[in-house]
Amino acid sequence: MRLLQLAAFFSSFDRFAVAPMLLTIAASLETSLAGVAATASLYYLLYGGMQPVWGMLSDRLGRVRVMRLTLFGAVFAGVISALAPNLAVLAAARALAGGLLAAVIPAALLYVGDTVGMSSRQKALADLMASGFHGGLPALGGSLPDAGRDHPDDLA
């Protein structure tokens, strides 16, 4: 179960960590914020659209095999994203990551349903979803005030 929780954490982390960094990514690639935001949108579109496909494939190939393959591919896509020299490479890598990570949480949920007995299934599912929630916490970084700086209205 710990590996499933870790996979859910990283799937959510990858999905939510980019939004607070859009300005930084645009500046480092010397491109428009709109282009980087479109790249993020492409990620989310593929993340949502590929879930039914991965569901059918996990029925045929096995849940664990699909999770292993997609996580391995997502690591590759993440490294390419981090090293992307331009917006086109970043867009392709993020699209690939979104499409691959779409398999993780649904397959993990199904795996728990397939393998955990009814008496402890709710706890296992709650633990899995909590791990996914914690992976999404980086998104809060862009919405929290910076405690180390004065508010612009306080400067006078």
Backbone as a printed PyTorch tensor [residue, N CA C, xyz], in Angstrom:
tensor([[[  0.8180,  -1.2030,   0.0000],
         [  0.0000,   0.0000,   0.0000],
         [  0.8580,   1.2610,   0.0000]],

        [[  2.0110,   1.2270,   0.6310],
         [  2.8640,   2.4250,   0.6820],
         [  3.3140,   2.8460,  -0.7230]],

        [[  3.6180,   1.8790,  -1.5680],
         [  4.0220,   2.2230,  -2.9410],
         [  2.8610,   2.8370,  -3.7150]],

        [[  1.6590,   2.3420,  -3.5030],
         [  0.4910,   2.9380,  -4.1510],
         [  0.2850,   4.3640,  -3.6610]],

        [[  0.4540,   4.5740,  -2.3720],
         [  0.3050,   5.9230,  -1.8200],
         [  1.3640,   6.8690,  -2.3800]],

        [[  2.5770,   6.3750,  -2.5090],
         [  3.6530,   7.1870,  -3.0790],
         [  3.3640,   7.5220,  -4.5420]],

        [[  2.8550,   6.5530,  -5.2820],
         [  2.4920,   6.7990,  -6.6790],
         [  1.3860,   7.8390,  -6.7750]],

        [[  0.3750,   7.7500,  -5.9160],
         [ -0.7210,   8.7340,  -5.9170],
         [ -0.2000,  10.1170,  -5.5420]],

        [[  0.7130,  10.1640,  -4.5670],
         [  1.3140,  11.4370,  -4.1700],
         [  2.0140,  12.0970,  -5.3580]],

        [[  2.8760,  11.3470,  -6.0400],
         [  3.6470,  11.9300,  -7.1400],
         [  2.7770,  12.2630,  -8.3430]],

        [[  1.7320,  11.5010,  -8.5720],
         [  0.8120,  11.8270,  -9.6570],
         [  0.1420,  13.1730,  -9.3970]],

        [[ -0.3350,  13.3730,  -8.1800],
         [ -0.9640,  14.6480,  -7.8360],
         [  0.0540,  15.7760,  -7.7760]],

        [[  1.2250,  15.4900,  -7.2380],
         [  2.2740,  16.5040,  -7.1610],
         [  2.6200,  17.0250,  -8.5480]],

        [[  2.7960,  16.1130,  -9.4970],
         [  3.1360,  16.5130, -10.8580],
         [  2.0240,  17.3550, -11.4730]],

        [[  0.7970,  17.0210, -11.1750],
         [ -0.3430,  17.7260, -11.7540],
         [ -0.4820,  19.1340, -11.1870]],

        [[ -0.2100,  19.3070,  -9.8900],
         [ -0.4770,  20.5920,  -9.2510],
         [  0.7400,  21.4720,  -9.0520]],

        [[  1.9390,  20.9520,  -9.2150],
         [  3.1400,  21.7400,  -8.9430],
         [  3.4240,  22.7780, -10.0150]],

        [[  2.9020,  22.5990, -11.2100],
         [  3.2320,  23.4860, -12.3140],
         [  2.5220,  24.8370, -12.2260]],

        [[  1.2760,  24.8370, -11.8170],
         [  0.4930,  26.0830, -11.8200],
         [  1.1690,  27.2370, -11.0820]],

        [[  1.6980,  27.0440,  -9.8810],
         [  2.3560,  28.1710,  -9.2130],
         [  3.6570,  28.6140,  -9.8860]],

        [[  4.1700,  27.8090, -10.7960],
         [  5.4480,  28.1280, -11.4360],
         [  5.3040,  28.6540, -12.8610]],

        [[  4.0940,  28.9090, -13.3230],
         [  3.9040,  29.3120, -14.7150],
         [  4.7030,  30.5520, -15.0890]],

        [[  4.7100,  31.5610, -14.2370],
         [  5.4760,  32.7800, -14.5350],
         [  6.9690,  32.4930, -14.6150]],

        [[  7.4630,  31.7040, -13.7000],
         [  8.8830,  31.3650, -13.6820],
         [  9.2660,  30.5660, -14.9220]],

        [[  8.4170,  29.6250, -15.3060],
         [  8.6910,  28.8220, -16.5020],
         [  8.7030,  29.7020, -17.7410]],

        [[  7.7220,  30.5970, -17.8630],
         [  7.6620,  31.4960, -19.0190],
         [  8.9120,  32.3720, -19.0820]],

        [[  9.3370,  32.8760, -17.9450],
         [ 10.5330,  33.7260, -17.9240],
         [ 11.7820,  32.9320, -18.2850]],

        [[ 11.9090,  31.7100, -17.7590],
         [ 13.1190,  30.9400, -18.0300],
         [ 13.1970,  30.4740, -19.4800]],

        [[ 12.0500,  30.2580, -20.1090],
         [ 12.0420,  29.8640, -21.5240],
         [ 11.9340,  31.0700, -22.4600]],

        [[ 11.8330,  32.2510, -21.8610],
         [ 11.6850,  33.4930, -22.6250],
         [ 10.5440,  33.3820, -23.6220]],

        [[  9.3930,  32.9950, -23.1030],
         [  8.1990,  32.8430, -23.9250],
         [  7.0200,  33.4650, -23.1900]],

        [[  5.8750,  33.4500, -23.8230],
         [  4.7050,  34.0890, -23.2370],
         [  4.0760,  33.2280, -22.1570]],

        [[  3.4390,  33.8950, -21.2250],
         [  2.6960,  33.1950, -20.1890],
         [  1.5470,  32.4010, -20.8140]],

        [[  0.9420,  32.9480, -21.8480],
         [ -0.1650,  32.2540, -22.5230],
         [  0.2990,  30.9220, -23.1140]],

        [[  1.4870,  30.8950, -23.6800],
         [  2.0160,  29.6570, -24.2430],
         [  2.2660,  28.6100, -23.1850]],

        [[  2.8210,  29.0300, -22.0510],
         [  3.0820,  28.0960, -20.9610],
         [  1.7640,  27.6230, -20.3460]],

        [[  0.7990,  28.5210, -20.2290],
         [ -0.5160,  28.1350, -19.7030],
         [ -1.2010,  27.1460, -20.6370]],

        [[ -1.0280,  27.3260, -21.9380],
         [ -1.6000,  26.3790, -22.9000],
         [ -0.9540,  25.0030, -22.7490]],

        [[  0.3340,  24.9900, -22.4470],
         [  1.0350,  23.7280, -22.2020],
         [  0.4340,  23.0220, -20.9890]],

        [[  0.1680,  23.7850, -19.9300],
         [ -0.4660,  23.2080, -18.7440],
         [ -1.8630,  22.6980, -19.0870]],

        [[ -2.5870,  23.4390, -19.9000],
         [ -3.9330,  23.0080, -20.3000],
         [ -3.8850,  21.7180, -21.0950]],

        [[ -2.8900,  21.5830, -21.9460],
         [ -2.7300,  20.3500, -22.7190],
         [ -2.4820,  19.1600, -21.7840]],

        [[ -1.6650,  19.3740, -20.7690],
         [ -1.4240,  18.3410, -19.7630],
         [ -2.7450,  17.8930, -19.1440]],

        [[ -3.5480,  18.8630, -18.6860],
         [ -4.8130,  18.5370, -18.0120],
         [ -5.8040,  17.8690, -18.9560]],

        [[ -5.8210,  18.2880, -20.1900],
         [ -6.7140,  17.6750, -21.1790],
         [ -6.3650,  16.2030, -21.3820]],

        [[ -5.0810,  15.9120, -21.5510],
         [ -4.6630,  14.5220, -21.7250],
         [ -4.8200,  13.7170, -20.4430]],

        [[ -4.6170,  14.3500, -19.2980],
         [ -4.8080,  13.6570, -18.0330],
         [ -6.2540,  13.1660, -17.9170]],

        [[ -7.1900,  14.0150, -18.2370],
         [ -8.5980,  13.6240, -18.1660],
         [ -9.0150,  12.6800, -19.2780]],

        [[ -8.5450,  12.9320, -20.4790],
         [ -8.9660,  12.1360, -21.6220],
         [ -8.4070,  10.7300, -21.6550]],

        [[ -7.2530,  10.5280, -21.0820],
         [ -6.6170,   9.2080, -21.1280],
         [ -7.0750,   8.2540, -20.0340]],

        [[ -7.7800,   8.7380, -19.0360],
         [ -8.1920,   7.8540, -17.9460],
         [ -9.0460,   6.6750, -18.4190]],

        [[-10.0400,   6.8850, -19.2880],
         [-10.8020,   5.7130, -19.7580],
         [ -9.9380,   4.7300, -20.5570]],

        [[ -8.9970,   5.2510, -21.3280],
         [ -8.1090,   4.3880, -22.1120],
         [ -7.2720,   3.5260, -21.1800]],

        [[ -6.6740,   4.1470, -20.1550],
         [ -5.8540,   3.3940, -19.2160],
         [ -6.7010,   2.4100, -18.4130]],

        [[ -7.9470,   2.7690, -18.1420],
         [ -8.8320,   1.8440, -17.4450],
         [ -9.0290,   0.5580, -18.2380]],

        [[ -9.2760,   0.7140, -19.5330],
         [ -9.4570,  -0.4740, -20.3820],
         [ -8.1510,  -1.2640, -20.4950]],

        [[ -7.0350,  -0.5510, -20.6470],
         [ -5.7450,  -1.2470, -20.7490],
         [ -5.3700,  -1.9500, -19.4460]],

        [[ -5.7210,  -1.3430, -18.3110],
         [ -5.3820,  -1.9990, -17.0400],
         [ -6.2300,  -3.2500, -16.8310]],

        [[ -7.4280,  -3.2790, -17.4180],
         [ -8.2280,  -4.5070, -17.3790],
         [ -7.5520,  -5.6250, -18.1680]],

        [[ -6.9360,  -5.2690, -19.2800],
         [ -6.3010,  -6.2670, -20.1470],
         [ -4.8910,  -6.6360, -19.7350]],

        [[ -4.0980,  -5.6100, -19.3660],
         [ -2.6760,  -5.8350, -19.0770],
         [ -2.3820,  -6.0490, -17.5990]],

        [[ -3.2960,  -5.6490, -16.7570],
         [ -3.0780,  -5.7290, -15.3120],
         [ -2.7910,  -4.3560, -14.7380]],

        [[ -3.3360,  -4.1070, -13.5740],
         [ -3.2120,  -2.7830, -12.9410],
         [ -1.7580,  -2.4460, -12.5830]],

        [[ -1.0780,  -3.4070, -12.0080],
         [  0.3020,  -3.1510, -11.5780],
         [  1.1970,  -2.8910, -12.7780]],

        [[  1.0580,  -3.6770, -13.8180],
         [  1.8810,  -3.4830, -15.0170],
         [  1.6440,  -2.0940, -15.6180]],

        [[  0.3890,  -1.6860, -15.7120],
         [  0.0700,  -0.3650, -16.2720],
         [  0.6500,   0.7390, -15.3980]],

        [[  0.5130,   0.6110, -14.0820],
         [  1.0730,   1.6410, -13.2030],
         [  2.5930,   1.7090, -13.3220]],

        [[  3.2460,   0.5600, -13.3830],
         [  4.7070,   0.5590, -13.5210],
         [  5.1460,   1.2170, -14.8280]],

        [[  4.5060,   0.8340, -15.9190],
         [  4.8730,   1.3890, -17.2240],
         [  4.6330,   2.8930, -17.2820]],

        [[  3.4850,   3.3150, -16.7910],
         [  3.1670,   4.7440, -16.8860],
         [  4.0200,   5.5770, -15.9350]],

        [[  4.3210,   5.0600, -14.7650],
         [  5.1940,   5.8020, -13.8510],
         [  6.6100,   5.9180, -14.4050]],

        [[  7.1060,   4.8490, -14.9990],
         [  8.4280,   4.9070, -15.6210],
         [  8.4320,   5.9510, -16.7400]],

        [[  7.4150,   5.9110, -17.5910],
         [  7.3100,   6.9020, -18.6690],
         [  7.1520,   8.3140, -18.1470]],

        [[  6.4240,   8.4750, -17.0470],
         [  6.2240,   9.8050, -16.4720],
         [  7.5200,  10.3710, -15.9080]],

        [[  8.3680,   9.5130, -15.3560],
         [  9.6820,   9.9770, -14.8850],
         [ 10.4770,  10.5120, -16.0700]],

        [[ 10.4780,   9.7730, -17.1670],
         [ 11.1650,  10.2170, -18.3860],
         [ 10.5950,  11.5600, -18.8550]],

        [[  9.2780,  11.6650, -18.9170],
         [  8.6410,  12.9110, -19.3590],
         [  8.9520,  14.0550, -18.4030]],

        [[  9.0200,  13.7690, -17.1100],
         [  9.3510,  14.8050, -16.1350],
         [ 10.7660,  15.3270, -16.2890]],

        [[ 11.7040,  14.4280, -16.5600],
         [ 13.0920,  14.8510, -16.7720],
         [ 13.1900,  15.7100, -18.0340]],

        [[ 12.5230,  15.2730, -19.0960],
         [ 12.5260,  16.0670, -20.3330],
         [ 11.8840,  17.4280, -20.0860]],

        [[ 10.8030,  17.4710, -19.3080],
         [ 10.1530,  18.7460, -18.9770],
         [ 11.1130,  19.6810, -18.2560]],

        [[ 11.8250,  19.1380, -17.2920],
         [ 12.7490,  19.9650, -16.5040],
         [ 13.9080,  20.4890, -17.3470]],

        [[ 14.3000,  19.7220, -18.3610],
         [ 15.4340,  20.1120, -19.1990],
         [ 15.0120,  20.7670, -20.5130]],

        [[ 13.7240,  20.9880, -20.6960],
         [ 13.2080,  21.5060, -21.9710],
         [ 13.8800,  22.8250, -22.3490]],

        [[ 14.4490,  22.8840, -23.5630],
         [ 15.1120,  24.1110, -23.9900],
         [ 14.1440,  25.1410, -24.5860]],

        [[ 12.9260,  24.6940, -24.9250],
         [ 11.9620,  25.6140, -25.5260],
         [ 10.5390,  25.1480, -25.2280]],

        [[  9.5920,  25.9770, -25.6310],
         [  8.1940,  25.7080, -25.3280],
         [  7.6710,  24.4640, -26.0380]],

        [[  8.1240,  24.1980, -27.2440],
         [  7.6430,  23.0240, -27.9830],
         [  8.0330,  21.7230, -27.2750]],

        [[  9.2720,  21.6350, -26.8240],
         [  9.7200,  20.4410, -26.1030],
         [  8.9750,  20.3280, -24.7800]],

        [[  8.8100,  21.4380, -24.0940],
         [  8.0740,  21.4310, -22.8320],
         [  6.6360,  20.9660, -23.0570]],

        [[  5.9810,  21.4710, -24.0930],
         [  4.5920,  21.0880, -24.3700],
         [  4.4820,  19.5920, -24.6500]],

        [[  5.3900,  19.0660, -25.4530],
         [  5.3510,  17.6360, -25.7690],
         [  5.6040,  16.7860, -24.5220]],

        [[  6.5730,  17.1820, -23.7200],
         [  6.9010,  16.4150, -22.5140],
         [  5.7800,  16.4830, -21.4910]],

        [[  5.1930,  17.6490, -21.3100],
         [  4.0910,  17.7770, -20.3440],
         [  2.8500,  17.0350, -20.8300]],

        [[  2.5890,  17.0580, -22.1280],
         [  1.4520,  16.3010, -22.6710],
         [  1.6580,  14.8090, -22.4250]],

        [[  2.8720,  14.3350, -22.6690],
         [  3.1850,  12.9280, -22.4230],
         [  3.0090,  12.5940, -20.9390]],

        [[  3.5080,  13.4480, -20.0670],
         [  3.3760,  13.2130, -18.6230],
         [  1.9060,  13.1600, -18.2120]],

        [[  1.1110,  14.0860, -18.7060],
         [ -0.3130,  14.0940, -18.3710],
         [ -1.0220,  12.8460, -18.8380]],

        [[ -0.7310,  12.4380, -20.0570],
         [ -1.3530,  11.2290, -20.5870],
         [ -0.9500,   9.9820, -19.8290]],

        [[  0.3020,   9.9210, -19.3890],
         [  0.7830,   8.7540, -18.6510],
         [  0.2940,   8.7390, -17.2030]],

        [[  0.3720,   9.8710, -16.5420],
         [ -0.0310,   9.9080, -15.1360],
         [ -1.5320,   9.7490, -14.9520]],

        [[ -2.2790,   9.8590, -16.0250],
         [ -3.7270,   9.6340, -15.9610],
         [ -4.0480,   8.2190, -15.4990]],

        [[ -3.1130,   7.3030, -15.6480],
         [ -3.3490,   5.9030, -15.2880],
         [ -3.2110,   5.6370, -13.8010]],

        [[ -2.4390,   6.4340, -13.1050],
         [ -1.9800,   6.0540, -11.7740],
         [ -3.0990,   5.9860, -10.7310]],

        [[ -3.7700,   7.0720, -10.4820],
         [ -4.7600,   7.0690,  -9.4000],
         [ -5.9440,   6.1520,  -9.7190]],

        [[ -6.5180,   6.2050, -10.9320],
         [ -7.6080,   5.2570, -11.2080],
         [ -7.1790,   3.7910, -11.0910]],

        [[ -5.9990,   3.4450, -11.5950],
         [ -5.5280,   2.0580, -11.4940],
         [ -5.2610,   1.6810, -10.0450]],

        [[ -4.7370,   2.6200,  -9.2650],
         [ -4.4880,   2.3460,  -7.8450],
         [ -5.8100,   2.1110,  -7.1090]],

        [[ -6.8140,   2.9210,  -7.4030],
         [ -8.1270,   2.7270,  -6.7780],
         [ -8.7100,   1.3630,  -7.1400]],

        [[ -8.6100,   1.0150,  -8.4040],
         [ -9.1250,  -0.2930,  -8.8380],
         [ -8.3300,  -1.4350,  -8.2170]],

        [[ -7.0240,  -1.2470,  -8.1010],
         [ -6.1830,  -2.2750,  -7.4940],
         [ -6.6040,  -2.5160,  -6.0400]],

        [[ -6.8430,  -1.4400,  -5.3150],
         [ -7.2980,  -1.5790,  -3.9290],
         [ -8.6320,  -2.3200,  -3.9020]],

        [[ -9.5380,  -1.9370,  -4.7950],
         [-10.8220,  -2.6200,  -4.8600],
         [-10.6990,  -4.0920,  -5.1990]],

        [[ -9.7170,  -4.4320,  -6.0210],
         [ -9.5090,  -5.8230,  -6.4310],
         [ -8.8270,  -6.6660,  -5.3550]],

        [[ -7.9900,  -6.0550,  -4.5320],
         [ -7.1100,  -6.8540,  -3.6630],
         [ -7.3440,  -6.6980,  -2.1650]],

        [[ -7.9860,  -5.6390,  -1.7300],
         [ -8.1640,  -5.3990,  -0.2940],
         [ -9.5560,  -5.8730,   0.1180]],

        [[ -9.6130,  -6.6070,   1.2020],
         [-10.8830,  -7.1260,   1.6990],
         [-11.8270,  -6.0170,   2.1300]],

        [[-13.1060,  -6.3350,   2.1290],
         [-14.1290,  -5.3460,   2.4690],
         [-13.9280,  -4.7440,   3.8610]],

        [[-13.4150,  -5.5110,   4.7850],
         [-13.2830,  -5.0200,   6.1580],
         [-12.2630,  -3.8940,   6.2890]],

        [[-11.2890,  -3.8250,   5.3970],
         [-10.2740,  -2.7690,   5.5020],
         [-10.1700,  -1.9180,   4.2390]],

        [[-11.0890,  -2.1030,   3.3210],
         [-11.0230,  -1.3700,   2.0460],
         [-11.2000,   0.1390,   2.2190]],

        [[-12.1220,   0.5620,   3.0630],
         [-12.3580,   1.9980,   3.2220],
         [-11.1300,   2.7160,   3.7590]],

        [[-10.4500,   2.0940,   4.7130],
         [ -9.2240,   2.7140,   5.2460],
         [ -8.1530,   2.7860,   4.1650]],

        [[ -8.0010,   1.7230,   3.4060],
         [ -6.9910,   1.7110,   2.3430],
         [ -7.3000,   2.7850,   1.2990]],

        [[ -8.5640,   2.9230,   0.9250],
         [ -8.9450,   3.9470,  -0.0500],
         [ -8.7410,   5.3490,   0.5200]],

        [[ -9.0870,   5.5410,   1.7930],
         [ -8.8880,   6.8520,   2.4200],
         [ -7.4060,   7.2120,   2.4860]],

        [[ -6.5790,   6.2470,   2.8290],
         [ -5.1330,   6.4990,   2.8740],
         [ -4.5860,   6.8410,   1.4920]],

        [[ -5.0620,   6.1390,   0.4820],
         [ -4.6270,   6.3940,  -0.8870],
         [ -5.0360,   7.7970,  -1.3330]],

        [[ -6.2790,   8.1630,  -1.0680],
         [ -6.7580,   9.4870,  -1.4800],
         [ -6.0780,  10.5980,  -0.6790]],

        [[ -5.7690,  10.3390,   0.5850],
         [ -5.0410,  11.3320,   1.3840],
         [ -3.6520,  11.5840,   0.8000]],

        [[ -3.0190,  10.5320,   0.3200],
         [ -1.7050,  10.6920,  -0.3100],
         [ -1.8150,  11.5520,  -1.5630]],

        [[ -2.8520,  11.3120,  -2.3500],
         [ -3.0800,  12.1380,  -3.5310],
         [ -3.3410,  13.5860,  -3.1550]],

        [[ -4.1020,  13.8000,  -2.1000],
         [ -4.3770,  15.1630,  -1.6240],
         [ -3.0870,  15.8700,  -1.2330]],

        [[ -2.2420,  15.1840,  -0.4860],
         [ -0.9910,  15.7990,  -0.0570],
         [ -0.0780,  16.1340,  -1.2360]],

        [[ -0.1650,  15.3610,  -2.2960],
         [  0.6020,  15.6760,  -3.4870],
         [  0.1420,  16.9520,  -4.1550]],

        [[ -1.1070,  17.3380,  -3.9250],
         [ -1.6480,  18.5590,  -4.5160],
         [ -1.3690,  19.8140,  -3.7190]],

        [[ -0.7770,  19.6990,  -2.5660],
         [ -0.5270,  20.8600,  -1.7240],
         [  0.3910,  21.9220,  -2.3280]],

        [[  1.3200,  21.5780,  -3.2370],
         [  2.1520,  22.6460,  -3.8180],
         [  1.3380,  23.7380,  -4.5070]],

        [[  0.1320,  23.4200,  -4.9400],
         [ -0.7080,  24.4300,  -5.5830],
         [ -1.0260,  25.5700,  -4.6280]],

        [[ -1.0200,  25.2950,  -3.3390],
         [ -1.2770,  26.3460,  -2.3610],
         [ -0.1510,  27.3630,  -2.3050]],

        [[  1.0360,  26.9720,  -2.7360],
         [  2.1860,  27.8720,  -2.6700],
         [  1.9700,  29.1750,  -3.4070]],

        [[  1.2340,  29.1420,  -4.4900],
         [  0.9690,  30.3620,  -5.2400],
         [ -0.1120,  31.2130,  -4.6300]],

        [[ -0.8690,  30.6700,  -3.6790],
         [ -1.9740,  31.4260,  -3.1120],
         [ -1.7080,  31.9340,  -1.6990]],

        [[ -0.6240,  31.4590,  -1.0900],
         [ -0.3170,  31.8850,   0.2680],
         [  0.5050,  33.1680,   0.2440]],

        [[  0.2420,  34.0670,   1.1820],
         [  1.0370,  35.3010,   1.2300],
         [  2.4730,  34.9940,   1.6260]],

        [[  3.3800,  35.8100,   1.1380],
         [  4.7900,  35.6510,   1.4720],
         [  5.0260,  36.3460,   2.8130]],

        [[  5.2280,  35.5580,   3.8560],
         [  5.3730,  36.1040,   5.2020],
         [  6.6390,  36.9350,   5.3590]],

        [[  7.6080,  36.7370,   4.4860],
         [  8.8660,  37.4530,   4.6150],
         [  8.8750,  38.8280,   3.9620]],

        [[  7.7820,  39.1950,   3.3210],
         [  7.7580,  40.4870,   2.6350],
         [  6.5850,  41.3110,   3.1380]],

        [[  6.7490,  42.5910,   3.0600],
         [  5.6520,  43.4850,   3.4070],
         [  4.6480,  43.5190,   2.2750]],

        [[  3.4240,  43.7180,   2.6070],
         [  2.3920,  43.8760,   1.5970],
         [  2.6310,  45.2120,   0.9000]],

        [[  2.4390,  45.3110,  -0.4330],
         [  2.7000,  46.5750,  -1.1310],
         [  1.9420,  47.7540,  -0.5450]],

        [[  0.7590,  47.5210,   0.0210],
         [  0.0020,  48.6190,   0.6010],
         [  0.6160,  49.1090,   1.9190]],

        [[  1.4760,  48.2580,   2.5170],
         [  2.1080,  48.6330,   3.7790],
         [  3.3630,  49.4870,   3.5720]],

        [[  3.8290,  49.5640,   2.3270],
         [  5.0370,  50.3300,   2.0450],
         [  4.6640,  51.8010,   1.8410]],

        [[  5.2430,  52.6490,   2.6000],
         [  4.9690,  54.0770,   2.4230],
         [  6.0490,  54.9020,   3.0750]]])
